[in-house]
Each structure stands twice: as C-alpha cells, then as structure tokens.
C-alpha cells in the first residue's frame, strides 16, 4: 500500500488515543500540511515544515511574529523554500515517512520526538487537546536539543550566538527570521498559563 499523508495522520491519531489525547482541528490541519508538503516534494519531513506550517495555521504565532516586526507569511515561505532547496534525491517520502507510532529510536526521529514532547506539554497542563502551540514549543525544544547534542558549528558566523532563532533552522542569517525561540516560547507559555487560569476560574 502506498504511504500517503492521510495514512500517516490516521496513524498519529491512533497513537495519540493511547494517551487519551486528540488533535485540535488547527493542529490536525498543520500536521496534514506538513505531511502533504513533504509528500508533494517526495522527501522526508524536517523541522522547516513543522515551523512553517504552524506559522501558517496559528493566529497566535502570526501575531507574535508581527509584534516582533516580521511578516509571518514571508517567514513561512523562506522556511519552505529552504526545505525545497535541500531536497535529497536519494530519499523519498514513502521510504522515509516513518509513522508517528514507530516504537524504536523515537528521539532520533524528528517527527516522533516533536510529538512526544508536545504530548508532555498537554499532560503538564492537564489537557486532552493537542494544540498548535504544543507542536511549536516541542519543535523548538527538540531543535535545540539536537543542535546541542550535535555541537553544531555554523558556517555563517552570525549564527554563533548563545540563543537560537528561526534563522538557525535554515542555517544562514535572514533578517526576517531573526526571531529568538525564547521570545516565542515566553509568549506561548504565558498564553497557555492565562488559558489554564481562566479555565480554573
């Protein structure tokens, strides 16, 4: 059977059921967009697509980027073009489209590592709905973890900073992407806290 995005997302939803977690409509659309873009390019998913598709599908994230003085649609486009520019002709979507429910080596597979970390955000906040904010927070955490473990040395010296930005995801300085993960993280965590407090009240 040919592996298609719809099969991969169904597999994800069945996996999440194990933890009594479901995808929000917005998060499902984002993850379907991630898989569909990779499928159309016939290449595996990578971090660029998680970042770009959350940006395209989340009003909160778009607002954060606008507040930081950048155009969210341009940021998403740059990330997607960078993905497209680095397509590996030796890989293809069907061969490398690891399911979200794979059992082994989950932390070494970007997409399963992101989903596992997103699940943690849900559980910590006592929610059963996995949101776009969880996906983005998890993608930032996992990108930083991998960068630290690999002790990445950047060719573009602008990127040798003590903090991580969206520019780091592409591997080169881009003014539109010079947004710190910590700044995005701070706003998203505050929004989640406000939502949780409002629910308790």
C-alpha positions as CSV (number, residue, x, y, z in Angstrom):
1,X,0.0,0.0,0.0
2,X,1.3,3.4,-1.0
3,X,2.0,5.6,2.1
4,X,0.1,8.9,1.8
5,X,-0.3,11.8,4.3
6,X,-3.8,10.7,5.3
7,X,-2.5,7.3,6.4
8,X,0.3,8.9,8.4
9,X,-2.1,11.3,10.2
10,X,-4.5,8.5,10.9
11,X,-1.6,6.5,12.4
12,X,-0.8,9.6,14.5
13,X,-4.3,10.0,15.8
14,X,-4.5,6.3,16.7
15,X,-1.2,6.7,18.5
16,X,-2.4,9.7,20.5
17,X,-5.5,7.7,21.6
18,X,-3.2,5.6,23.7
19,X,-2.7,8.7,25.9
20,X,-6.3,9.9,25.7
21,X,-5.1,12.9,23.6
22,X,-6.7,14.2,20.5
23,X,-5.6,16.8,17.9
24,X,-7.3,20.1,17.8
25,X,-8.7,21.0,14.4
26,X,-5.9,23.5,13.9
27,X,-3.2,21.1,14.9
28,X,-4.6,18.4,12.6
29,X,-4.6,20.8,9.7
30,X,-1.0,21.8,10.5
31,X,0.3,18.3,10.6
32,X,-1.6,17.3,7.5
33,X,0.0,20.3,5.8
34,X,3.4,19.2,7.0
35,X,2.9,15.7,5.6
36,X,1.3,16.9,2.4
37,X,4.1,19.3,1.6
38,X,6.7,16.5,2.1
39,X,4.6,14.1,0.1
40,X,4.4,16.5,-2.9
41,X,8.1,17.0,-2.7
42,X,8.6,13.2,-2.3
43,X,11.0,13.8,0.5
44,X,11.0,13.2,4.3
45,X,9.6,15.7,6.7
46,X,12.0,18.0,8.6
47,X,11.9,20.8,11.1
48,X,11.4,23.5,8.5
49,X,8.0,22.2,7.7
50,X,6.9,22.0,11.3
51,X,7.8,25.6,11.9
52,X,6.4,26.9,8.6
53,X,3.1,25.1,8.8
54,X,2.5,26.1,12.4
55,X,3.2,29.7,11.4
56,X,0.7,29.5,8.5
57,X,-2.0,27.9,10.7
58,X,-1.8,29.7,14.0
59,X,-3.1,33.2,14.6
60,X,-1.3,33.5,17.9
61,X,2.1,32.7,16.3
62,X,1.4,35.0,13.4
63,X,0.6,37.8,15.9
64,X,3.9,37.1,17.8
65,X,5.9,37.4,14.6
66,X,4.1,40.6,13.6
67,X,4.8,42.0,17.1
68,X,8.5,41.2,16.5
69,X,8.4,43.2,13.3
70,X,8.4,40.5,10.7
71,X,6.0,39.1,8.1
72,X,4.8,35.6,9.2
73,X,3.9,34.6,5.6
74,X,7.4,35.6,4.4
75,X,8.9,33.6,7.3
76,X,6.9,30.5,6.4
77,X,7.8,30.9,2.7
78,X,11.5,31.2,3.4
79,X,11.4,28.0,5.6
80,X,9.5,26.1,2.9
81,X,11.9,27.3,0.1
82,X,14.8,26.2,2.2
83,X,13.2,22.8,2.6
84,X,12.7,22.6,-1.1
85,X,16.3,23.7,-1.9
86,X,17.7,20.9,0.3
87,X,15.7,18.0,-1.2
88,X,17.8,14.9,-1.2
89,X,17.2,12.8,-4.4
90,X,18.4,9.7,-2.6
91,X,15.5,9.9,-0.1
92,X,11.8,9.8,-0.8
93,X,8.6,10.3,1.2
94,X,7.3,6.7,1.1
95,X,10.6,5.1,2.1
96,X,11.3,7.7,4.8
97,X,7.8,8.5,6.0
98,X,8.3,7.0,9.4
99,X,5.0,6.6,11.2
100,X,4.3,8.7,14.3
101,X,3.7,5.4,16.2
102,X,7.1,3.8,15.5
103,X,8.3,2.0,18.5
104,X,12.1,2.3,18.3
105,X,14.5,5.2,18.3
106,X,11.8,7.8,18.7
107,X,14.2,10.6,19.9
108,X,16.4,10.2,16.8
109,X,13.4,10.8,14.5
110,X,12.4,14.5,14.5
111,X,8.7,14.0,13.9
112,X,8.2,11.4,16.7
113,X,10.4,13.4,19.1
114,X,8.3,16.5,18.4
115,X,5.0,14.7,19.0
116,X,6.3,13.0,22.2
117,X,7.4,16.4,23.6
118,X,4.1,18.0,22.5
119,X,2.3,15.3,24.5
120,X,4.3,16.3,27.6
121,X,3.0,19.9,27.2
122,X,-0.6,18.6,27.1
123,X,-0.1,16.4,30.2
124,X,1.7,19.1,32.2
125,X,-1.2,21.5,31.6
126,X,-3.8,18.8,32.2
127,X,-5.3,19.0,28.7
128,X,-6.5,16.3,26.4
129,X,-6.3,18.5,23.2
130,X,-3.0,18.8,21.5
131,X,-2.7,22.4,20.0
132,X,-0.5,24.2,17.5
133,X,1.3,25.9,20.4
134,X,2.3,22.4,21.7
135,X,3.7,21.5,18.3
136,X,5.7,24.7,18.1
137,X,7.0,24.6,21.6
138,X,8.0,20.9,21.1
139,X,9.7,21.7,17.7
140,X,11.8,24.5,19.3
141,X,12.8,22.2,22.3
142,X,13.7,19.3,20.1
143,X,15.6,21.5,17.5
144,X,17.7,23.0,20.4
145,X,18.3,19.5,21.9
146,X,19.6,18.1,18.6
147,X,21.8,21.2,18.0
148,X,23.3,20.9,21.5
149,X,23.9,17.1,21.1
150,X,25.5,17.6,17.7
151,X,27.5,20.6,18.9
152,X,26.7,22.4,15.7
153,X,29.3,24.9,14.4
154,X,27.7,27.4,12.0
155,X,29.4,28.4,8.7
156,X,27.5,31.7,8.9
157,X,29.2,33.3,11.9
158,X,26.1,35.4,12.6
159,X,24.5,32.2,13.9
160,X,27.2,31.6,16.5
161,X,25.1,33.1,19.3
162,X,24.1,31.9,22.8
163,X,20.4,31.8,21.6
164,X,18.5,30.1,18.8
165,X,16.4,31.8,16.1
166,X,14.3,30.8,13.2
167,X,17.3,31.7,11.0
168,X,19.2,28.8,12.6
169,X,16.6,26.4,11.2
170,X,17.7,27.4,7.7
171,X,21.4,27.6,8.6
172,X,22.0,31.1,7.5
173,X,21.2,34.7,8.6
174,X,17.9,36.1,7.4
175,X,16.6,39.3,8.9
176,X,13.0,38.2,8.6
177,X,13.8,35.0,10.5
178,X,15.9,36.6,13.3
179,X,13.3,35.9,15.9
180,X,14.5,34.2,19.1
181,X,13.0,30.9,20.2
182,X,13.0,32.2,23.7
183,X,10.8,35.2,22.8
184,X,8.3,33.0,21.0
185,X,8.4,30.4,23.9
186,X,7.7,33.1,26.5
187,X,4.6,34.4,24.8
188,X,3.2,30.9,24.1
189,X,3.7,29.7,27.7
190,X,2.1,32.9,29.0
191,X,-0.9,32.4,26.7
192,X,-1.2,28.8,27.9
193,X,-1.0,29.9,31.5
194,X,-3.7,32.6,31.0
195,X,-6.0,30.0,29.3
196,X,-5.4,27.5,32.2
197,X,-6.2,30.1,34.9
198,X,-9.3,31.2,33.1
199,X,-10.5,27.6,32.9
200,X,-9.9,27.1,36.6
201,X,-11.8,30.3,37.5
